[in-house]
Amino acid sequence: MRFAHTMIRVADMDASIAFYRDTLGLDLIEHFELPGADATLAFLKDPKSGMEIELTYNHDGRAYELGDAFGHLAFFVDSVDAKHDELSAKGVPFSLKPKTMKNGTRIAFADDPTGYKIEFIENATRAA
């Protein structure tokens, strides 16, 4: 068995692809209309870990609540401060600016175009 992907529903497919591909550096591996389902799918892959995210946009106009059961997507980075500065310069909003937790770990939270929380965890070894 192998983990395949995590799926999130997005409000704007083009903005979401641009965020995950152009801003965060994931590779777009597939983007297509799902026949008979009135939906567009995009699969993006982290080139380092191999983990994939499926973005789903439903064409029927329904709105989705992000909900309180889902937490966030997380990425290891060399420097939380550097990632914060880089993404802030690109207009990415942060709901939590870089901070050091009680255990010494530095983290920050950004928001993707739909409002999902993206956590950045400073850990140079695991970011490599």
C-alpha positions in Angstrom: 0.0 0.0 0.0 1.1 3.6 -0.7 -0.4 6.9 0.3 -1.9 8.5 -2.8 -2.9 12.1 -2.0 -5.0 14.5 0.1 -7.9 16.2 -1.6 -9.2 19.7 -0.9 -12.1 21.5 -2.6 -11.1 24.9 -3.9 -13.1 28.0 -4.8 -10.9 29.1 -7.7 -8.9 26.4 -9.5 -6.6 28.9 -11.4 -5.7 30.8 -8.2 -5.2 27.5 -6.3 -2.9 26.0 -9.0 -0.9 29.2 -9.1 -0.5 29.2 -5.3 0.6 25.6 -5.0 2.6 25.5 -8.2 4.1 29.0 -8.6 4.2 30.2 -5.0 4.9 27.0 -3.0 6.9 25.2 -5.8 4.8 22.0 -6.2 4.8 20.3 -9.6 1.5 20.2 -11.5 1.3 16.6 -12.7 -2.4 16.4 -14.0 -5.2 18.9 -14.7 -8.4 17.8 -16.3 -12.2 17.9 -16.4 -13.8 14.8 -14.7 -16.2 13.5 -17.3 -19.8 13.3 -16.1 -19.0 14.7 -12.6 -19.1 18.4 -13.4 -15.7 18.9 -11.7 -12.2 19.9 -12.6 -9.3 18.1 -10.9 -5.6 19.1 -10.5 -2.9 17.0 -8.9 0.2 18.7 -7.6 3.3 16.9 -6.2 5.9 18.0 -3.8 9.2 17.2 -5.7 11.1 16.4 -2.4 8.6 14.2 -0.5 6.6 12.9 -3.4 3.4 13.8 -1.5 0.4 14.9 -3.6 -2.5 17.2 -3.2 -5.6 16.9 -5.3 -7.5 20.2 -5.9 -11.1 19.7 -6.8 -13.4 22.4 -8.2 -17.1 21.6 -8.6 -18.9 23.5 -11.3 -22.3 23.3 -9.8 -21.9 26.5 -7.8 -22.1 24.9 -4.3 -20.2 26.6 -1.5 -18.1 24.7 1.0 -17.4 25.4 4.6 -13.8 24.7 5.5 -15.0 23.0 8.7 -13.4 22.6 12.1 -12.3 19.0 11.8 -9.7 19.7 9.1 -6.5 21.3 10.5 -4.0 22.3 7.9 -1.4 21.2 5.4 2.2 21.4 6.6 5.6 21.9 4.9 9.1 21.7 6.4 11.3 24.7 5.5 14.9 25.7 6.2 13.8 29.0 7.7 10.3 30.1 8.7 11.4 33.7 8.7 12.8 33.5 5.1 9.7 31.7 3.9 7.4 34.3 5.6 9.4 37.1 3.9 9.4 35.4 0.5 5.6 34.7 0.5 4.6 38.0 2.1 6.4 39.8 -0.7 4.2 37.8 -3.1 1.1 38.9 -1.3 0.3 35.7 0.6 -1.5 36.4 3.8 -0.3 34.9 7.1 -2.7 34.2 9.9 0.2 33.5 12.3 3.5 35.3 11.8 6.7 33.3 12.6 6.9 32.4 16.2 8.8 30.1 18.5 6.7 27.5 20.3 7.4 26.5 23.9 9.3 23.4 22.6 11.6 25.6 20.5 10.1 24.8 17.1 9.6 27.8 14.9 6.3 27.9 12.9 4.1 30.2 10.8 0.7 29.8 9.2 -0.3 31.2 5.8 -3.7 31.1 4.0 -4.2 29.6 0.5 -6.6 31.3 -1.9 -9.6 29.2 -0.5 -8.6 29.9 3.1 -6.9 26.6 4.0 -4.2 27.0 6.6 -0.7 26.2 5.5 1.8 25.5 8.3 5.5 26.1 7.8 7.7 24.3 10.2 11.4 25.2 10.5 13.5 22.0 10.3 16.4 22.2 7.9 17.0 18.4 8.1 13.5 17.4 7.2 13.2 20.2 4.6 16.1 18.8 2.6 
